[in-house]
Amino acid sequence: MTRSRNWSEILRGKRFTRRTFLTGAAATAAGLAGLSTSSGSGIFPVQNASAESFWGVSKVYFEQTGHHLQDDFLTAWQANGGLRTFGYPISERVEEDGREVQYFERARFELHPEHAGTQYVVLATLLGNWMTEDRRDEEPFQREEEPDEHELPDRRYFPQTGHTLAYGFKDYWERNGGLYVFGYPISKEFTEFNEDLGVDRTVQYFERTRFEWHPENQGTPYEVLLGRMGAEYARANDIDTSSVDQDSDSIRAFPGLLDPNWSRAVRTRDGHAIGVITASSVNIRSAPSLDASIIGTTYNRHPLILKGMVAGDSIGEIPAWYKLGENRYIAAAWMAPFIAPNPPRTYSGRWMDVNLSRFYAVAYEGNIPVYAAIITAGRDGRTPLGEYRVQRRVRSETMDSATVGIPEGHPEYYYLENVRYTQYFKAGGYAIHENYWSHPSSYGRFSSNGCVGLFVEDARFFWNFLGVGSRIHIHF
């Protein structure tokens, strides 16, 4: 058994210097390519969008630790796993060696204004490399020989560092950000004494962090936890982690904001997160107040684009509201991140995935979802399954069921004028189009004669997103 070092002794006085940040053109190029360096110093890019486009709020206060998180640091934290990945902020933004940084329980963020306007404006320090630089001669950190191909069904070997991922750690790495969030493995799995818990733990080190297996949490999302490297480094270097009072221009963090699934939520091409309604019905109001006028109603499982977050009347001790548009607000208490159902396959370019089990249409650019809408679909299996292409498009038309064999007088006869944004994908009148005659509460079920029905704003989006020849995949 290999026992962990005393980090307070190892790291005492070993601060990150300006030279550490700017390690040369090669390290910078590797970072901008979305790849980490395998040296003991360096930085690692964190996925990022502009703070305003993702949340529309610039500052959040965490009562748990008494610290604020704001602007690009807030967006980077939320977009890459939030609380589960990085933990709570344990310091305010401070300047170290000419660079703005902030400490978290499991990470240290750096602000790189030279990359403003890109996802690399926030970079996360490679704490795993830094904390193990004096241990590379120990057996767990020695390069392993690449295994034979037949030995790899549940394993993945990384020639970049000479180490392998397997089983639970491999699953966690792949499901929660992989190389982009954790970096390459720099050790094998081994047993190490956990000084915080006073027990042995199976661990594996990565460029940015340490994975720990917690068998007491088996079967839960917390079976694998990340080491508290940010807190360890801050403690070793006497970083000020004392709490501060909440600023008047901040919003208090609430459970919905801390949901790590926001990092998996579909985001539009301009960076807005998509949420989904969790209550049976919710009123949309003209201001973030329960006294404001009601200007609409939305229903369970309906996706909505969130264009900002503001303080407002508290509901269930949640003081935040989401902005949906000009003078359109909805209480954050009834919103969760929308995660796209896994499609059976993906295609290049722009295409549309229609899931008849979940009743969602999702727009994809390659394998990246960029929009989501709730739909209606055909009763009694009338919506055809399969892979199709848009054959022709009609911006506005009258739909008469007599043209598809349902004559006037038949119980299912329909005559609908000014149906907009129709895109036909199969002979027999099968199309995607707006569905103005259906009440919003009836979406998310089988109610049509075979077409895929959409709200007008969603039909308009897909009209502008797709074109003749675009793929549409319909499946359960």
C-alpha positions in Angstrom: 0.0 0.0 0.0 1.3 3.5 -0.9 0.4 6.1 1.6 -0.3 9.7 0.7 2.3 12.4 1.4 1.7 15.3 3.8 0.6 17.9 1.4 1.0 20.7 3.9 4.7 19.9 4.1 5.2 19.2 0.4 3.4 22.3 -0.9 4.2 24.8 1.8 5.5 27.9 0.0 5.2 26.3 -3.5 3.1 29.0 -5.1 2.2 29.2 -8.7 4.4 31.9 -10.3 4.1 33.9 -13.5 6.6 31.5 -15.0 4.2 28.6 -14.2 1.3 30.3 -16.1 3.3 31.2 -19.2 5.2 28.0 -19.8 6.0 28.7 -23.4 4.4 28.5 -26.8 4.1 24.8 -26.8 2.1 24.6 -23.7 -0.2 27.5 -24.8 -0.8 25.8 -28.2 -1.6 22.5 -26.5 -4.1 24.3 -24.2 -5.8 26.1 -27.1 -6.2 22.8 -28.9 -8.2 21.5 -26.0 -5.3 19.2 -24.9 -3.3 19.3 -21.7 0.4 19.1 -21.3 1.9 16.2 -19.3 4.4 18.3 -17.4 4.2 19.2 -13.8 3.1 22.8 -14.6 0.5 24.1 -17.0 -3.1 24.9 -17.5 -6.2 23.1 -18.8 -9.0 24.7 -20.8 -12.5 24.7 -19.3 -15.6 24.8 -21.6 -17.1 28.3 -21.4 -19.6 30.6 -22.9 -20.2 34.2 -22.0 -21.7 34.6 -18.5 -24.5 36.8 -19.7 -25.6 34.4 -22.5 -25.6 31.3 -20.3 -27.2 32.7 -17.1 -27.8 36.3 -17.6 -26.6 36.9 -14.0 -23.2 38.1 -13.1 -22.8 37.1 -9.5 -24.0 34.2 -7.2 -23.4 34.0 -3.4 -22.8 30.6 -1.8 -23.9 30.6 1.9 -22.3 27.2 2.4 -18.8 28.7 2.2 -19.6 32.5 2.2 -18.1 33.3 -1.2 -19.2 34.7 -4.5 -18.8 33.3 -8.0 -19.3 35.6 -10.9 -18.9 36.4 -14.6 -16.7 34.0 -16.6 -15.8 32.0 -13.6 -19.4 31.3 -12.8 -20.1 30.2 -16.4 -17.1 27.9 -16.5 -18.0 26.4 -13.2 -21.6 25.7 -14.2 -20.9 24.6 -17.7 -18.5 21.8 -16.7 -20.1 20.0 -13.8 -20.5 22.7 -11.1 -20.7 21.5 -7.6 -20.0 17.8 -8.3 -16.9 18.5 -10.3 -15.3 21.6 -8.7 -17.0 21.9 -5.3 -17.9 25.2 -3.7 -15.9 28.3 -4.1 -13.6 28.7 -1.0 -12.1 32.1 -1.8 -13.1 35.3 -3.6 -11.4 36.3 -6.8 -7.8 37.3 -6.0 -4.7 38.3 -7.9 -1.7 36.0 -7.8 1.4 36.7 -9.8 -0.5 39.2 -12.0 -3.3 36.7 -12.7 -6.9 36.7 -11.4 -7.6 33.3 -9.8 -10.2 31.7 -7.6 -10.1 28.6 -5.4 -12.6 25.9 -5.1 -12.7 22.8 -3.0 -11.4 20.7 -5.9 -10.0 23.2 -8.4 -8.3 26.5 -9.0 -9.5 28.7 -11.9 -7.4 31.3 -13.8 -8.7 34.2 -15.8 -6.9 34.6 -19.2 -8.2 37.9 -20.7 -5.9 37.4 -23.7 -8.4 34.7 -24.8 -11.5 36.9 -24.2 -14.4 35.9 -26.5 -13.3 32.3 -26.6 -13.9 29.3 -24.4 -10.4 29.5 -23.1 -10.8 32.7 -21.2 -11.1 30.5 -18.0 -8.4 27.8 -17.6 -8.2 25.4 -14.7 -4.9 24.7 -13.1 -3.4 21.2 -13.5 -3.4 20.5 -9.8 -3.0 16.7 -10.2 0.3 17.3 -12.1 1.4 19.9 -9.6 0.7 17.8 -6.5 2.4 14.7 -7.8 5.5 16.2 -9.4 7.7 14.9 -6.6 6.2 11.4 -6.8 6.9 10.4 -10.4 9.5 8.0 -9.3 7.0 6.0 -7.3 5.7 2.8 -8.8 2.0 3.9 -9.4 3.2 6.8 -11.5 5.6 4.7 -13.8 4.5 4.3 -17.4 2.7 1.1 -18.2 3.3 -1.0 -21.3 0.5 -0.8 -23.8 -1.7 -3.9 -23.3 -2.6 -6.3 -26.1 -5.8 -5.4 -28.0 -7.6 -8.4 -26.5 -7.0 -7.0 -23.0 -8.8 -3.8 -23.7 -12.6 -4.5 -23.8 -13.2 -2.6 -20.5 -10.0 -0.6 -20.5 -8.6 2.4 -22.3 -4.9 3.0 -22.7 -3.5 6.5 -23.1 0.0 6.5 -24.8 0.3 10.2 -24.1 1.0 9.4 -20.4 1.3 5.6 -20.4 -1.6 4.8 -18.2 -4.9 3.0 -18.4 -8.5 3.7 -17.4 -10.8 0.9 -16.4 -14.2 0.1 -15.1 -15.8 2.6 -12.7 -13.1 5.3 -13.1 -13.3 4.9 -16.9 -17.1 5.3 -16.8 -16.9 8.4 -14.6 -14.2 9.9 -16.7 -16.1 9.4 -20.0 -19.5 10.5 -18.6 -18.3 13.7 -16.9 -16.1 15.5 -19.2 -13.2 13.2 -20.0 -10.0 14.8 -21.2 -11.6 18.2 -21.4 -12.3 18.4 -17.7 -10.0 15.9 -16.0 -7.0 15.6 -18.3 -5.1 12.4 -18.9 -4.5 9.8 -16.2 -1.0 10.2 -14.8 -1.1 7.1 -12.5 -2.6 3.7 -12.3 -5.3 2.8 -9.8 -3.7 2.1 -6.4 -4.5 2.1 -2.7 -3.7 5.3 -0.8 -4.4 6.4 2.8 -7.0 9.2 2.9 -5.9 11.6 5.7 -9.2 13.4 5.8 -11.2 10.2 6.4 -8.5 8.2 8.1 -9.0 5.1 5.9 -7.5 3.5 2.8 -9.1 4.4 -0.6 -8.6 3.3 -4.2 -7.5 6.3 -6.1 -6.2 7.4 -9.5 -4.5 10.6 -10.3 -5.2 12.8 -13.4 -3.5 15.9 -14.7 -6.2 18.1 -13.0 -7.5 16.0 -10.1 -7.7 12.7 -8.2 -10.5 10.2 -8.4 -11.4 8.4 -5.2 -13.6 5.3 -5.0 -16.1 5.4 -2.1 -17.7 2.0 -1.7 -20.0 3.2 1.0 -21.7 5.2 -1.7 -22.0 2.2 -4.1 -24.9 2.5 -6.5 -25.2 6.3 -6.2 -23.7 9.1 -8.2 -21.2 9.7 -5.4 -19.5 6.3 -5.7 -16.6 8.1 -7.4 -15.6 11.5 -5.8 -12.9 13.9 -6.7 -10.1 14.8 -4.3 -10.2 18.2 -2.5 -7.1 19.4 -4.2 -8.1 23.0 -4.4 -8.7 23.1 -0.6 -5.4 21.2 0.0 -3.4 23.6 -2.0 -5.1 26.7 -0.5 -4.5 25.4 3.0 -0.9 24.6 2.3 -0.2 28.1 1.0 -2.3 30.0 3.6 -4.8 31.3 1.0 -7.5 33.4 2.7 -10.7 31.3 2.7 -12.6 33.3 5.3 -16.2 34.0 4.5 -17.5 37.4 3.3 -20.9 39.0 3.5 -23.2 38.7 0.5 -23.0 41.6 -2.0 -26.3 43.4 -2.7 -25.9 42.8 -6.4 -25.7 39.0 -6.1 -28.3 36.2 -6.1 -28.1 33.6 -3.4 -27.3 30.1 -4.8 -30.3 27.7 -4.7 -30.5 23.9 -5.3 -31.5 24.2 -8.9 -28.5 26.3 -9.7 -26.3 23.7 -8.1 -27.6 20.8 -10.2 -24.6 19.4 -12.0 -26.8 18.4 -14.9 -26.8 22.0 -16.1 -23.4 21.2 -17.6 -25.2 18.7 -19.9 -28.2 20.9 -20.7 -28.8 21.7 -24.4 -27.5 25.1 -25.3 -28.5 27.2 -28.3 -25.9 28.3 -30.8 -25.8 31.7 -29.1 -25.1 30.1 -25.7 -28.5 30.2 -24.0 -29.3 27.2 -21.8 -32.5 25.2 -22.4 -34.5 24.2 -19.3 -37.6 22.1 -18.9 -40.8 22.6 -16.8 -41.1 20.3 -13.8 -44.6 21.4 -12.6 -47.9 20.4 -14.2 -48.4 24.0 -15.4 -46.6 27.3 -14.7 -47.6 30.9 -15.4 -45.3 33.2 -17.4 -45.4 36.7 -16.0 -44.5 40.2 -17.2 -42.0 40.7 -14.3 -40.3 38.5 -11.8 -43.1 38.9 -9.3 -46.1 36.9 -8.3 -48.1 40.1 -8.5 -47.1 40.7 -12.1 -49.6 40.1 -14.9 -49.9 36.6 -16.4 -49.0 36.7 -20.1 -49.0 33.0 -20.8 -48.9 29.5 -19.4 -46.5 26.6 -20.0 -46.8 22.9 -19.1 -44.9 19.9 -17.8 -42.0 18.8 -19.8 -42.0 21.8 -22.1 -38.5 23.0 -23.0 -37.8 26.8 -22.8 -34.8 28.9 -23.8 -33.5 30.7 -20.7 -32.2 34.1 -21.7 -31.2 35.4 -18.3 -31.7 35.0 -14.5 -32.7 37.8 -12.2 -33.7 38.2 -8.5 -37.4 38.2 -7.8 -40.1 37.0 -5.5 -39.0 33.9 -3.6 -40.9 30.7 -4.2 -40.0 27.9 -1.8 -37.0 30.0 -0.7 -35.7 30.2 -4.2 -35.3 33.9 -5.0 -34.5 33.6 -8.7 -36.5 33.9 -12.0 -35.5 33.1 -15.5 -36.0 35.6 -18.3 -37.6 34.1 -21.4 -37.8 37.2 -23.5 -38.8 40.9 -23.3 -41.2 41.2 -20.3 -41.5 37.4 -20.0 -40.4 35.7 -16.8 -40.8 32.3 -15.1 -39.9 31.2 -11.6 -36.7 29.2 -11.3 -38.3 26.9 -8.7 -40.1 25.0 -11.5 -37.2 24.6 -14.0 -34.6 21.9 -14.5 -31.9 21.4 -17.1 -33.1 19.9 -20.4 -30.8 17.0 -21.4 -31.3 15.7 -24.9 -32.3 12.0 -25.2 -29.5 9.9 -26.7 -30.2 9.5 -30.5 -29.7 6.1 -32.0 -27.1 7.6 -34.3 -25.8 11.0 -35.5 -25.2 12.6 -38.9 -22.9 15.3 -40.3 -24.3 18.8 -40.8 -27.7 19.9 -39.6 -30.3 17.3 -38.9 -33.4 16.7 -36.7 -33.9 13.9 -34.2 -37.5 13.0 -33.4 -38.0 10.9 -30.3 -41.5 9.4 -30.0 -40.9 8.0 -26.6 -40.1 11.4 -25.1 -42.0 13.5 -27.6 -39.1 15.8 -28.3 -37.6 17.1 -31.5 -33.9 18.1 -31.2 -31.9 20.0 -33.7 -28.3 18.8 -34.1 -25.2 20.2 -35.8 -23.2 17.0 -36.2 -23.3 15.4 -32.7 -24.0 18.7 -30.9 -27.7 19.4 -29.9 -28.5 23.1 -30.4 -32.3 23.3 -29.9 -35.2 21.3 -28.5 -39.0 21.4 -28.9 -41.9 19.3 -27.6 -44.1 17.8 -30.3 -47.3 16.0 -31.1 -47.2 12.8 -33.1 -49.5 10.4 -34.9 -52.0 8.2 -33.1 -52.0 4.4 -33.5 -48.5 4.4 -34.9 -49.3 6.7 -37.8 -46.0 8.7 -37.6 -43.6 6.7 -39.8 -40.3 5.5 -38.2 -37.0 5.7 -40.0 -34.5 7.9 -41.6 -35.8 10.5 -44.1 -34.8 13.7 -45.9 -36.8 16.9 -46.4 -38.3 16.5 -49.8 -40.1 19.8 -50.2 -41.2 22.8 -48.2 -44.3 25.1 -48.1 -44.2 28.3 -46.0 -48.0 28.6 -45.7 -50.7 26.3 -47.1 -54.2 24.9 -46.6 -54.2 21.3 -45.5 -57.2 19.2 -46.6 -57.3 15.6 -45.6 -59.1 14.7 -48.7 -55.7 14.9 -50.5 -54.4 12.0 -48.4 -57.5 9.8 -48.7 -59.7 11.0 -45.8 -62.8 12.5 -47.4 -65.1 15.2 -46.1 -67.6 13.6 -43.7 -65.1 11.1 -42.3 -64.7 11.4 -38.5 -61.0 12.3 -39.1 -61.5 14.8 -41.9 -59.7 18.1 -41.4 -59.5 21.4 -43.3 -56.8 23.7 -41.9 -56.0 27.1 -43.4 -52.6 28.9 -43.2 -50.5 26.1 -41.8 -47.0 27.5 -41.6 -43.5 26.1 -42.0 -44.4 22.7 -43.5 -41.5 20.5 -44.4 -42.5 17.2 -46.1 -40.3 14.2 -45.6 -42.4 11.2 -46.9 -45.0 10.7 -49.6 -48.5 10.6 -48.3 -48.5 14.0 -46.7 -46.1 13.3 -43.8 -44.4 16.5 -42.7 -43.2 18.6 -39.8 -45.2 21.8 -39.3 -46.8 24.2 -36.9 -49.8 22.8 -35.0 -51.8 25.9 -34.0 -55.1 24.0 -33.5 -53.8 21.9 -30.6 -53.9 23.3 -27.1 -50.4 23.6 -25.5 -51.3 21.1 -22.8 -51.9 18.4 -25.4 -48.3 18.5 -26.6 -46.1 15.6 -25.5 -48.6 12.9 -26.7 -50.0 11.1 -29.7 -52.8 13.3 -31.1 -52.2 13.9 -34.9 -52.9 11.9 -38.0 -49.3 11.2 -38.6 -47.4 14.5 -38.9 -45.0 15.9 -36.4 -46.7 19.0 -34.9 -44.8 21.9 -33.4 -45.5 25.3 -31.7 -45.2 28.0 -34.3 -41.9 29.4 -32.9 -40.4 25.9 -33.0 -41.7 25.2 -36.5 -40.1 28.5 -37.5 -36.8 27.5 -36.0 -36.7 24.2 -37.9 -37.8 26.0 -41.1 -34.7 28.2 -40.8 -32.5 25.4 -39.6 -33.2 22.7 -42.1 -33.5 22.7 -45.9 -34.4 20.4 -48.7 -32.2 17.3 -48.3 -31.8 17.7 -44.5 -32.1 14.5 -42.5 -34.9 13.7 -40.2 -34.6 10.6 -38.0 -37.8 9.4 -36.3 -37.7 6.6 -33.7 -38.9 5.5 -30.3 
